[in-house]
Amino acid sequence: MNEATMKAPLPLLTALLLAPLAALHAAESRIDRQALVTRHSVELEQIAPKSGLQIGNGDFAFTADVTGLQTFYGYTLSNWGWHEESLPPGMKPEDRKRTEFVTHGRSRNYLAPHQQPELARWLNDNPHRASLGRLSFVTGPDSRPLNPSDLQHIRQRLELWSGLLVSEFELHGKPVRVETVCHAARDVVAVKVVSPLLTSGELGVLMDFPYPVPKGNDWEKPDAHQTDLARSADRRAELVRKADALTYRVALAWSEGAAGRKEAESKRHAYRVSVEGRDTLALICAYSAKPVADALPTFEEVRASSASMWAAYWTAGGAIDLSASKDARWKELERRIVLSQYLMRVNSAGSMPPPEIGLYGIDVWRSKFHLEMTAWHGAHFMLWDRSECVQGWVRWFNDVGLPSARREAHAEGWKGAKWLKTPDPFGRWESWDHGPNRVTQNAHPFFWAELSHRQHPTRETLDTWKDIVFETAAMMADFMAWDEATQRYIMGPPVMSGAEHNSGFDCWNTTSELNYWAMSLDIAQRWRERLGLRREPSWDRILAKLSRPPVVDGVYVDAESHPQVWNQNGSRWVRPAWFEVYGCIRGPMIEPAIMERTYERAARELRAGEWKGNLWGCDYPMMAMTAARLGKPGDAVDWLLNKASMNGYSESGFCGGWYLPGNGGLLWAVAMMAAGWDGCPDRHAPGFPDDGSWNVKWEGLKKAP
């Protein structure tokens, strides 16, 4: 202790003496993130039919089966790889006819319902994501495919901390070890195979290509597409792929001692790489819409790139550790949380919003995204302090989405910008029959803008979102109709609610959308004030006289036009979408007492199996967030771990087998339950029970609105 310290006042001296102890305590209280993540690394010991583990970087993903390649199953998908079929003869997308619809004395022009079945089918199917190629093991000089029964002693581990997939198995009684990894910033997959089967040339790696179709891959149309060898020299080959208007390249580079060859005419879309006299093969596969740069990274460089990306991801942003909890379910909930973070980084952190299946496969929507689901896919990134993961989305909203929304508003007859539900990713057309009637997505940009401003309250944030906010608000105001008889503003028809129980043409004043409209116009006014502009008087008039959400028998229902609809409408199932505007994106028009009665009735029916139709994976986090806000933390945890099939989480971590909004919703809910929300009880982890059963250790999370 020096002389200056000895002369310090007693309180300061005490603080100086205790500082090392405080620092030690702070260090001990930090979450050991590597231990947290690695205890949930995925381990498999058997072949699962049509399932695999993913590696990727947000814009590009490679799904591998137990061989570490795609020998039995898997897709290679990117955000640039889209294919379109030929149009019906004599038709163009812009020929799609609109239907005149008179609403409140105003004539509007809607895309739905379709009057041209062939063109409608084409618009639904196109563009569709194209699998960029299959990488698989083959045996013998004639490149025979493997059968699952050929494999024994399977062991596979996905290292979440580094993004490295390690696969081990025995083939013909000989060991095979495969390491597979994806580059952090390039569309590159690197593979390293070690096996005595390589030495004799018995085992090889084949790259082959299907014809892309709306439902996935067609291996029976070799004449419909083209695979040309553009380069083959210096341990490198470059293949040029053409399927109708889609053209892209795949560059291959391999380690010393290996050789590549284009297969015979009977396998004209295949290229084999093998090695003799060595037991190790390293193979680099680079996919690109443009000619591939000469320099390809080595396997070690790709592995280092992946490790760096994942270490940065896991050490930054939020973390939740539940390991000190007494409730036996802690490990399963923590597993879901960790794996969901991994999957959302792989599938949802790219240059455009993700589809519900992400980059895992081709779903019934042809792997296009839904704009009314963006909050489910990405609100968690903001609450987990990882806003950089959605910067590509923000650019898409401005560069592609807004011009498209302006065109649709003009075509229908509204002011401003009207966002479609399932637009083509390039903003050219709507894919779904009744997409124009699903209007929930018009509120999501406001929610994103406000989340962005909470995180970064700067002029740059205001300028980034102002055109989207103001032009969408102009449409939303124009969309409302004044009803002289009741002295209020009415929404619709047409308006399809979040429950999607009708086409929207006979639907009006839906609970979710009324709240979304009120929230959005209020945010738009705040945006004007932040920019030094006066409030827009017409928006204030709407806010003051907007219809209230419909209540029947003391509970909220889906729509004023359909007061009888509760948990079903005829033969159609109904999801309780009206809980979104209390639990998730808090609407200003919901009264807590009415919502509590609504929740209790729905919860009772759901638990008893009386709700007609399954909830989607995102609906269980929605119920959890609603329960938490209503002061029912035990219910909140129960909903997250509800045993319904659509709320199951596979070994790889996917909700419902493929449904990423469930994964995103889980992360959204647990962040809110741990860090709290505006107006929440003043206690640690207010969304979890405080009876000692749950010990929630968290850091780096943001409070939810």
VOGU-3710 file (C-alpha; in Angstrom, 3 decimals, decimal comma):
1> mneatmkapl> 0,000/0,000/0,000  1,551/3,336/-1,030  1,658/6,602/0,971  -1,163/8,222/-1,069  -3,420/5,310/-0,288  -2,583/5,454/3,412  -3,637/9,139/3,537  -6,981/8,595/1,747  -10,245/9,231/3,649  -11,668/6,125/5,376
11> plltalllap> -14,631/5,590/2,962  -12,312/5,853/-0,019  -9,767/3,606/1,655  -12,454/1,011/2,321  -13,556/1,184/-1,324  -9,990/0,764/-2,534  -9,468/-2,255/-0,298  -12,730/-3,872/-1,379  -12,313/-3,136/-5,093  -10,298/-6,297/-5,845
21> laalhaaesr> -12,922/-8,389/-4,040  -15,723/-6,707/-6,009  -13,877/-7,287/-9,262  -13,356/-10,938/-8,321  -17,053/-11,329/-7,510  -18,010/-9,682/-10,826  -15,705/-12,042/-12,689  -17,194/-15,044/-10,880  -20,718/-13,894/-11,642  -20,094/-13,692/-15,360
31> idrqalvtrh> -21,617/-16,496/-17,404  -19,083/-18,987/-18,724  -20,384/-18,707/-22,250  -18,218/-21,385/-23,780  -19,344/-23,901/-21,168  -22,960/-22,811/-21,664  -22,830/-23,271/-25,426  -20,692/-26,395/-25,658  -22,805/-28,399/-23,226  -25,527/-28,282/-25,880
41> sveleqiapk> -23,406/-29,206/-28,906  -25,445/-31,680/-30,924  -24,432/-35,329/-30,834  -26,035/-38,025/-33,001  -25,465/-41,767/-33,257  -27,994/-42,824/-35,860  -29,434/-41,862/-39,217  -32,561/-39,732/-39,004  -34,733/-39,846/-42,151  -34,769/-36,596/-44,112
51> sglqigngdf> -33,070/-34,525/-41,454  -29,646/-33,056/-41,062  -27,400/-30,595/-39,279  -26,662/-27,162/-40,675  -23,620/-24,994/-41,060  -23,891/-21,534/-42,574  -23,425/-17,792/-42,285  -26,905/-16,243/-42,651  -26,897/-15,857/-46,443  -25,704/-19,358/-47,295
61> aftadvtglq> -26,190/-22,728/-45,603  -25,167/-26,327/-46,132  -27,303/-29,060/-44,555  -25,438/-32,323/-44,043  -26,577/-35,809/-43,104  -24,689/-38,203/-40,795  -21,885/-38,605/-43,366  -20,965/-34,926/-43,025  -21,952/-34,516/-46,679  -25,314/-34,910/-48,401
71> tfygytlsnw> -25,027/-38,585/-49,241  -28,606/-39,336/-48,216  -30,143/-35,939/-47,541  -29,408/-32,230/-47,552  -29,672/-28,910/-49,363  -27,192/-26,207/-50,312  -29,112/-22,932/-50,373  -28,343/-19,231/-50,680  -30,212/-15,934/-50,738  -29,202/-15,361/-54,369
81> gwheeslppg> -30,009/-18,801/-55,787  -33,533/-18,554/-57,217  -35,036/-20,373/-60,186  -38,094/-19,569/-62,296  -40,010/-21,924/-64,554  -41,184/-20,833/-67,972  -44,363/-18,768/-67,909  -47,610/-20,142/-69,307  -47,677/-19,406/-73,055  -48,715/-15,857/-73,839
91> mkpedrkrte> -48,705/-14,696/-70,209  -46,600/-12,255/-68,206  -46,709/-11,594/-64,438  -47,965/-8,064/-65,037  -50,979/-9,497/-66,908  -52,487/-10,607/-63,622  -55,990/-9,172/-63,437  -57,248/-7,204/-60,488  -60,738/-7,327/-59,043  -62,644/-4,139/-58,388
101> fvthgrsrny> -63,860/-4,048/-54,811  -66,021/-1,244/-53,462  -65,387/-0,564/-49,792  -67,150/2,267/-47,938  -68,054/3,844/-51,255  -64,477/3,722/-52,563  -63,426/1,605/-55,519  -60,219/-0,358/-55,016  -58,410/-2,892/-57,193  -57,302/-6,122/-55,530
111> laphqqpela> -55,227/-9,019/-56,775  -57,473/-11,518/-55,036  -59,340/-13,594/-55,896  -57,426/-15,046/-58,833  -59,149/-15,160/-62,200  -56,290/-16,851/-64,090  -55,514/-20,257/-62,529  -52,435/-20,989/-64,643  -50,846/-17,627/-63,969  -51,858/-17,810/-60,301
121> rwlndnphra> -50,099/-21,160/-59,963  -46,983/-19,795/-61,640  -46,885/-16,750/-59,367  -47,242/-18,995/-56,330  -44,438/-21,312/-57,455  -41,983/-18,775/-58,817  -39,349/-17,890/-58,072  -38,397/-20,825/-55,874  -35,132/-21,382/-54,100  -32,737/-23,657/-55,965
131> slgrlsfvtg> -30,500/-26,204/-54,288  -27,049/-25,343/-55,625  -25,675/-28,871/-55,678  -25,289/-32,101/-53,730  -22,016/-33,252/-52,215  -21,988/-36,979/-51,450  -19,786/-40,002/-50,913  -19,559/-42,633/-53,635  -17,655/-45,913/-53,822  -15,778/-47,777/-56,503
141> pdsrplnpsd> -14,511/-46,523/-59,842  -18,067/-46,302/-61,199  -19,165/-43,916/-58,409  -21,806/-46,121/-56,843  -24,047/-44,401/-54,290  -23,992/-45,497/-50,665  -26,925/-46,990/-48,797  -27,695/-46,060/-45,189  -27,254/-49,727/-44,261  -23,599/-49,514/-45,392
151> lqhirqrlel> -22,741/-47,364/-42,364  -21,943/-48,628/-38,878  -20,836/-47,032/-35,610  -22,122/-43,579/-36,449  -20,934/-40,692/-34,286  -21,582/-37,094/-35,241  -21,021/-33,867/-33,313  -21,861/-30,275/-34,242  -19,484/-27,992/-32,354  -21,661/-24,953/-31,732
161> wsgllvsefe> -18,818/-22,786/-30,430  -16,885/-23,040/-33,726  -19,448/-24,166/-36,322  -17,441/-27,312/-37,094  -19,342/-30,509/-37,930  -17,407/-33,708/-37,157  -18,830/-36,977/-38,532  -17,384/-40,432/-37,920  -18,584/-43,811/-39,119  -17,391/-47,119/-40,476
171> lhgkpvrvet> -17,844/-48,084/-44,108  -16,969/-51,605/-45,253  -15,380/-52,108/-41,836  -13,010/-49,141/-42,258  -13,180/-45,838/-40,349  -14,137/-42,572/-42,015  -13,763/-39,180/-40,327  -15,234/-36,057/-41,938  -14,913/-32,431/-40,876  -17,310/-30,002/-42,565
181> vchaardvva> -17,340/-26,250/-42,092  -18,712/-23,110/-43,762  -16,886/-19,832/-44,379  -18,098/-16,848/-42,364  -18,355/-14,400/-45,261  -18,268/-16,427/-48,483  -20,543/-19,087/-49,938  -17,909/-21,730/-49,342  -18,052/-25,199/-47,798  -14,826/-26,942/-46,822
191> vkvvspllts> -14,548/-30,682/-46,210  -11,697/-32,759/-44,831  -11,966/-36,553/-45,100  -9,583/-38,986/-43,407  -9,964/-42,705/-44,164  -7,903/-45,658/-45,387  -10,643/-46,085/-48,007  -9,264/-43,012/-49,751  -5,836/-44,584/-50,203  -7,075/-47,217/-52,618
201> gelgvlmdfp> -9,485/-44,927/-54,410  -12,424/-46,941/-53,097  -14,040/-43,835/-51,602  -14,657/-40,630/-53,517  -16,643/-37,420/-53,259  -19,196/-36,525/-55,918  -20,661/-33,121/-56,698  -23,842/-33,434/-58,729  -26,782/-31,234/-59,589  -30,571/-31,625/-59,874
211> ypvpkgndwe> -33,005/-29,592/-61,897  -34,659/-27,103/-59,501  -38,442/-27,361/-59,215  -40,912/-25,609/-56,867  -41,008/-28,577/-54,472  -37,233/-29,040/-54,322  -35,062/-31,201/-56,587  -35,854/-33,203/-59,705  -33,161/-35,754/-60,540  -35,082/-37,157/-63,517
221> kpdahqtdla> -34,692/-34,214/-65,931  -31,077/-34,335/-67,129  -31,971/-32,638/-70,425  -33,656/-29,646/-68,769  -30,440/-28,101/-67,415  -26,757/-27,825/-68,221  -23,475/-28,402/-66,372  -20,315/-27,328/-68,198  -16,719/-27,712/-67,140  -15,185/-24,260/-67,591
231> rsadrraelv> -11,810/-24,993/-65,997  -9,843/-28,037/-64,905  -6,215/-27,480/-63,929  -3,911/-26,943/-60,964  -6,058/-28,948/-58,505  -9,032/-26,797/-59,403  -12,207/-27,131/-61,456  -14,967/-24,670/-62,193  -18,441/-25,812/-63,213  -20,950/-23,520/-64,894
241> rkadaltyrv> -24,584/-24,290/-64,110  -27,543/-23,227/-66,269  -31,187/-23,946/-65,505  -33,438/-21,695/-67,580  -32,599/-18,114/-66,541  -30,552/-19,213/-63,515  -26,799/-19,279/-64,111  -24,192/-19,777/-61,419  -20,779/-21,331/-60,862  -19,308/-23,875/-58,509
251> alawsegaag> -15,548/-23,835/-58,052  -13,812/-26,865/-56,557  -10,285/-26,999/-55,178  -8,631/-30,031/-53,625  -5,541/-31,028/-51,702  -2,320/-32,369/-53,136  -2,496/-35,913/-54,491  -6,178/-35,714/-55,405  -7,693/-35,493/-58,872  -11,007/-34,469/-60,359
261> rkeaeskrha> -12,947/-35,747/-63,330  -16,180/-34,959/-65,108  -18,362/-38,049/-65,072  -19,607/-39,858/-68,154  -22,606/-38,746/-70,220  -24,938/-40,897/-68,145  -23,950/-38,707/-65,185  -23,403/-35,507/-67,118  -24,257/-33,289/-64,150  -21,674/-34,871/-61,845
271> yrvsvegrdt> -18,009/-34,251/-61,028  -15,907/-36,621/-58,892  -12,907/-35,856/-56,709  -10,814/-38,696/-55,288  -7,293/-39,417/-54,077  -5,044/-42,469/-54,216  -2,005/-43,232/-52,138  -3,113/-40,854/-49,371  -5,602/-41,204/-46,565  -6,608/-37,533/-46,462
281> lalicaysak> -8,634/-35,383/-48,859  -9,435/-31,706/-48,364  -12,044/-30,256/-50,703  -13,222/-26,656/-51,042  -16,554/-25,885/-52,747  -17,343/-22,262/-53,612  -20,737/-21,226/-55,006  -21,305/-17,933/-56,782  -23,686/-16,136/-59,118  -20,583/-14,650/-60,770
291> pvadalptfe> -17,238/-16,100/-61,912  -15,358/-17,292/-58,838  -12,223/-15,408/-57,833  -8,975/-17,258/-58,510  -7,946/-17,517/-54,874  -9,962/-20,050/-52,891  -9,335/-20,406/-49,171  -7,751/-23,535/-47,730  -9,614/-25,858/-45,388  -7,705/-24,410/-42,442
301> evrassasmw> -8,635/-20,862/-43,486  -12,333/-21,732/-43,768  -12,276/-23,451/-40,382  -10,555/-20,440/-38,802  -13,066/-18,092/-40,406  -15,977/-20,065/-38,990  -14,413/-20,324/-35,538  -13,819/-16,572/-35,456  -17,400/-15,764/-36,507  -18,990/-18,065/-33,962
311> aaywtaggai> -16,729/-17,062/-31,083  -17,581/-13,407/-31,760  -21,292/-14,235/-31,930  -21,366/-16,215/-28,702  -19,226/-13,808/-26,678  -21,171/-10,699/-27,744  -24,827/-9,937/-27,115  -27,020/-11,700/-24,592  -26,749/-14,990/-22,739  -28,980/-16,967/-20,370
321> dlsaskdarw> -27,705/-19,663/-18,001  -30,338/-21,804/-16,244  -28,034/-24,485/-14,838  -28,541/-23,514/-11,177  -32,310/-24,021/-11,417  -34,130/-26,659/-9,347  -36,860/-27,241/-11,927  -35,807/-30,384/-13,796  -36,860/-28,841/-17,094  -34,057/-26,255/-17,032
331> kelerrivls> -31,712/-28,231/-19,275  -34,283/-28,736/-22,044  -35,258/-25,073/-22,019  -31,620/-24,010/-22,036  -30,913/-26,456/-24,895  -33,712/-24,917/-26,920  -32,399/-21,433/-26,212  -28,808/-22,189/-27,249  -29,721/-24,184/-30,362  -32,247/-21,541/-31,418
341> qylmrvnsag> -29,523/-18,903/-31,250  -27,339/-21,069/-33,477  -30,075/-21,767/-36,007  -31,225/-18,158/-36,246  -27,645/-17,032/-36,948  -27,279/-19,668/-39,676  -30,645/-19,034/-41,329  -31,834/-15,542/-40,520  -28,928/-13,097/-40,465  -28,659/-12,449/-44,185
351> smpppeigly> -29,452/-9,908/-46,872  -33,229/-10,386/-46,771  -35,868/-11,649/-44,329  -35,823/-15,450/-44,039  -38,553/-17,919/-44,977  -40,168/-19,962/-42,246  -37,897/-22,888/-43,082  -34,847/-20,672/-43,390  -32,074/-22,133/-45,564  -32,830/-25,657/-44,359
361> gidvwrskfh> -34,970/-26,856/-47,267  -37,871/-26,050/-49,608  -41,234/-25,546/-47,918  -44,752/-25,229/-49,338  -44,145/-21,484/-49,815  -41,231/-22,340/-52,141  -38,968/-20,923/-49,428  -40,179/-17,363/-49,838  -40,537/-15,245/-46,720  -43,684/-13,835/-45,100
371> lemtawhgah> -43,467/-10,194/-44,111  -46,014/-10,583/-41,312  -43,553/-13,001/-39,658  -40,484/-10,758/-39,559  -40,903/-9,963/-35,863  -40,948/-13,687/-35,066  -37,760/-14,209/-37,030  -35,832/-11,231/-35,778  -37,173/-9,292/-32,766  -34,938/-11,478/-30,624
381> fmlwdrsecv> -31,815/-10,177/-32,403  -32,632/-6,726/-31,055  -33,426/-7,924/-27,532  -30,271/-10,079/-27,438  -28,245/-7,020/-28,519  -27,349/-8,437/-31,928  -28,893/-5,797/-34,163  -26,100/-6,262/-36,715  -27,732/-9,561/-37,670  -30,732/-7,769/-39,211
391> qgwvrwfndv> -28,919/-4,988/-41,060  -29,396/-6,885/-44,327  -33,145/-6,920/-43,679  -33,165/-3,166/-43,085  -31,473/-2,605/-46,436  -34,022/-4,919/-48,100  -36,907/-2,983/-46,501  -35,575/0,266/-47,970  -34,113/-0,848/-51,292  -36,616/-3,513/-52,386
401> glpsarreah> -39,567/-3,571/-50,014  -40,513/0,108/-50,017  -40,582/0,551/-53,829  -42,667/-2,630/-54,047  -45,053/-1,365/-51,344  -45,444/1,945/-53,171  -46,347/0,145/-56,393  -48,950/-2,015/-54,659  -50,568/0,949/-52,892  -50,809/2,832/-56,189
411> aegwkgakwl> -52,221/-0,210/-58,019  -54,892/-0,807/-55,351  -55,770/2,881/-55,117  -54,250/3,935/-51,766  -51,849/6,655/-50,801  -48,344/5,854/-49,615  -46,982/2,312/-49,387  -48,858/-0,969/-48,767  -46,769/-4,011/-47,946  -47,680/-7,422/-49,323
421> ktpdpfgrwe> -47,693/-10,608/-47,252  -45,578/-12,920/-49,407  -43,795/-10,857/-52,011  -41,376/-12,256/-54,484  -37,960/-11,598/-52,832  -37,200/-9,034/-55,517  -40,421/-7,134/-54,846  -42,061/-7,955/-58,167  -45,312/-9,708/-57,251  -47,401/-11,267/-54,476
431> swdhgpnrvt> -47,343/-15,045/-54,298  -50,442/-15,910/-52,294  -54,067/-15,675/-53,437  -55,210/-13,474/-50,582  -51,908/-11,856/-49,713  -53,178/-8,303/-50,335  -55,887/-8,820/-47,685  -53,397/-9,899/-44,994  -52,374/-6,472/-43,687  -50,601/-7,284/-40,396
441> qnahpffwae> -47,226/-6,883/-42,124  -47,851/-3,162/-42,564  -47,289/-2,675/-38,830  -44,026/-4,585/-38,574  -41,807/-1,843/-40,055  -42,995/0,464/-37,253  -42,061/-2,124/-34,649  -38,645/-2,550/-36,268  -38,142/1,202/-36,426  -38,966/1,596/-32,746
451> lshrqhptre> -36,725/-1,304/-31,702  -33,922/0,261/-33,733  -34,446/3,639/-32,077  -34,443/2,119/-28,601  -31,083/0,543/-29,415  -29,598/3,479/-31,338  -31,503/6,761/-30,709  -29,622/8,673/-33,401  -30,398/10,843/-36,407  -29,057/8,049/-38,610
461> tldtwkdivf> -31,718/5,682/-37,266  -34,442/8,284/-37,871  -33,274/8,839/-41,448  -33,028/5,086/-42,112  -36,682/4,477/-41,263  -38,448/7,791/-41,924  -39,592/7,123/-45,507  -40,900/3,681/-44,578  -42,663/5,024/-41,478  -44,272/8,046/-43,122
471> etaammadfm> -45,327/6,406/-46,385  -46,754/3,335/-44,668  -48,584/5,592/-42,197  -50,086/7,518/-45,120  -51,533/4,280/-46,503  -52,765/3,156/-43,088  -54,593/6,437/-42,569  -56,110/6,273/-46,048  -57,140/2,668/-45,374  -59,482/3,733/-42,559
481> awdeatqryi> -63,079/4,708/-43,342  -65,217/7,136/-41,341  -68,608/5,781/-40,305  -70,989/8,669/-39,713  -73,613/6,556/-37,965  -71,302/5,321/-35,195  -68,906/8,287/-35,260  -65,788/6,161/-35,548  -63,146/4,957/-38,001  -63,591/1,427/-39,297
491> mgppvmsgae> -60,916/-0,872/-40,712  -61,988/-2,900/-43,717  -63,288/-4,757/-45,449  -61,182/-6,161/-46,905  -58,906/-7,161/-44,055  -57,736/-10,651/-43,186  -56,880/-11,074/-39,529  -53,897/-12,877/-38,089  -56,153/-15,863/-37,424  -56,633/-16,186/-41,211
501> hnsgfdcwnt> -60,056/-17,766/-40,804  -61,545/-16,127/-43,907  -60,546/-14,458/-47,173  -60,877/-10,964/-45,761  -63,495/-9,662/-48,183  -66,263/-9,932/-45,580  -64,084/-9,156/-42,574  -63,611/-5,858/-40,695  -62,398/-4,420/-37,386  -60,063/-7,201/-36,359
511> tselnywams> -58,586/-7,029/-32,858  -54,958/-7,490/-33,870  -54,996/-5,083/-36,765  -56,868/-2,304/-34,918  -54,143/-2,406/-32,292  -51,409/-2,545/-34,884  -52,871/0,485/-36,658  -53,080/2,453/-33,406  -49,517/1,496/-32,481  -48,176/2,358/-35,933
521> ldiaqrwrer> -49,809/5,776/-36,240  -48,635/6,631/-32,725  -45,051/5,655/-33,619  -45,313/7,675/-36,839  -46,276/10,756/-34,820  -43,360/10,194/-32,452  -41,077/9,880/-35,468  -42,286/13,249/-36,745  -41,638/14,846/-33,367  -38,149/13,356/-33,167
531> lglrrepswd> -37,406/14,879/-36,568  -38,690/18,288/-35,467  -41,906/18,069/-37,484  -45,396/18,875/-36,244  -47,822/16,031/-35,631  -50,054/15,069/-38,540  -53,613/16,191/-37,557  -55,381/13,514/-39,609  -53,474/10,755/-37,834  -54,447/12,171/-34,451
541> rilaklsrpp> -58,101/12,251/-35,512  -57,940/8,577/-36,423  -56,220/7,695/-33,153  -58,932/9,526/-31,205  -61,862/7,921/-33,020  -60,527/4,469/-33,980  -62,906/1,546/-33,375  -62,210/-0,410/-30,213  -61,242/-4,102/-30,367  -64,390/-6,272/-30,318
551> vvdgvyvdae> -65,458/-7,912/-27,041  -68,045/-10,711/-26,824  -69,120/-12,264/-23,520  -66,371/-10,371/-21,746  -63,467/-11,584/-23,896  -61,693/-10,314/-26,987  -62,592/-12,053/-30,240  -60,854/-12,035/-33,580  -63,096/-9,629/-35,527  -66,173/-7,466/-35,043
561> shpqvwnqng> -67,518/-8,809/-38,332  -67,295/-12,392/-37,018  -68,369/-12,265/-33,356  -69,121/-16,002/-33,341  -65,566/-16,976/-34,211  -63,565/-18,120/-31,228  -61,553/-21,272/-31,748  -62,852/-22,269/-35,154  -64,820/-20,952/-38,096  -66,682/-23,785/-39,742
571> srwvrpawfe> -64,077/-26,299/-40,828  -61,178/-23,825/-40,619  -58,855/-23,811/-37,651  -58,157/-20,561/-35,886  -54,966/-19,464/-34,153  -55,513/-16,950/-31,314  -53,648/-14,160/-33,085  -55,196/-11,469/-30,906  -52,788/-12,371/-28,098  -49,943/-10,963/-30,237
581> vygcirgpmi> -50,991/-7,398/-29,479  -50,728/-7,896/-25,740  -47,972/-10,424/-25,225  -45,650/-9,671/-28,124  -46,096/-6,324/-29,887  -48,024/-4,470/-27,197  -51,032/-2,651/-28,665  -52,325/0,527/-26,977  -56,003/-0,449/-27,105  -55,992/-3,633/-25,040
591> epaimertye> -57,458/-3,514/-21,531  -55,550/-5,891/-19,193  -58,655/-7,071/-17,312  -60,393/-8,111/-20,536  -57,215/-9,691/-21,849  -56,822/-11,694/-18,651  -60,326/-13,142/-19,040  -59,538/-13,833/-22,695  -56,313/-15,572/-21,774  -57,916/-17,694/-19,063
601> raarelrage> -60,600/-18,960/-21,423  -58,171/-19,752/-24,244  -55,633/-21,336/-21,885  -58,295/-23,556/-20,354  -59,456/-24,767/-23,770  -55,940/-25,301/-25,052  -54,952/-27,358/-22,023  -58,135/-29,414/-22,300  -57,611/-30,047/-26,011  -60,807/-28,168/-26,865
611> wkgnlwgcdy> -59,185/-25,600/-29,130  -60,049/-26,516/-32,707  -56,827/-26,771/-34,655  -53,171/-26,807/-33,769  -51,279/-23,726/-32,787  -48,117/-22,993/-34,743  -44,727/-23,075/-33,055  -44,665/-19,296/-32,646  -47,987/-19,337/-30,788  -46,551/-21,013/-27,685
621> pmmamtaarl> -44,036/-18,206/-27,086  -46,907/-15,802/-27,800  -48,952/-17,410/-25,023  -45,868/-17,358/-22,768  -45,324/-13,632/-23,282  -49,016/-12,961/-22,662  -48,926/-14,995/-19,434  -45,780/-13,182/-18,267  -47,316/-9,744/-18,812  -50,429/-10,874/-16,920
631> gkpgdavdwl> -48,306/-11,858/-13,915  -48,471/-15,625/-14,496  -44,778/-16,605/-14,787  -45,444/-20,275/-14,053  -47,789/-20,405/-17,022  -45,187/-18,627/-19,155  -42,609/-21,366/-18,602  -45,237/-24,083/-19,115  -46,195/-22,663/-22,506  -42,566/-22,595/-23,657
641> lnkasmngys> -42,249/-26,285/-22,785  -45,748/-27,364/-23,831  -45,616/-30,885/-25,265  -47,680/-30,155/-28,390  -46,164/-31,572/-31,581  -45,772/-28,136/-33,167  -43,840/-27,044/-30,063  -41,418/-29,954/-30,126  -37,721/-29,277/-30,724  -35,676/-31,791/-32,678
651> esgfcggwyl> -32,179/-32,953/-31,752  -30,843/-30,327/-34,151  -32,924/-27,660/-32,419  -35,615/-26,870/-34,981  -39,071/-26,089/-33,614  -41,649/-28,388/-35,165  -38,967/-29,968/-37,343  -38,428/-26,880/-39,525  -40,455/-23,910/-38,229  -38,022/-21,078/-37,450
661> pgnggllwav> -40,649/-18,561/-36,210  -41,006/-20,898/-33,245  -37,265/-20,672/-32,558  -37,284/-16,907/-32,949  -40,380/-16,613/-30,794  -38,745/-18,667/-28,045  -35,730/-16,326/-27,976  -38,037/-13,314/-27,991  -40,025/-14,706/-25,061  -37,119/-15,770/-22,849
671> ammaagwdgc> -35,338/-12,448/-23,368  -38,476/-10,625/-22,231  -39,050/-13,011/-19,330  -35,450/-12,580/-18,134  -34,700/-8,885/-18,793  -38,258/-7,664/-18,380  -40,467/-5,285/-20,326  -41,689/-1,726/-20,004  -43,788/-1,536/-16,825  -42,853/-5,001/-15,559
681> pdrhapgfpd> -42,523/-5,878/-11,828  -39,292/-4,601/-10,295  -37,591/-7,918/-9,648  -34,994/-10,138/-11,244  -36,277/-12,203/-14,212  -39,896/-11,042/-13,812  -41,232/-13,506/-16,378  -39,960/-16,545/-14,445  -41,404/-17,889/-11,164  -39,736/-16,416/-8,069
691> dgswnvkweg> -40,450/-19,419/-5,846  -36,884/-20,720/-5,995  -37,514/-23,252/-8,774  -35,791/-21,150/-11,436  -32,379/-19,529/-11,096  -32,054/-17,322/-14,156  -28,597/-15,905/-14,741  -28,544/-13,521/-17,672  -26,458/-10,761/-19,202  -26,449/-8,540/-22,279
701> lkkap> -30,221/-8,622/-22,861  -32,414/-5,586/-23,580  -35,760/-4,829/-21,957  -38,689/-5,397/-24,322  -41,214/-2,651/-25,182
//
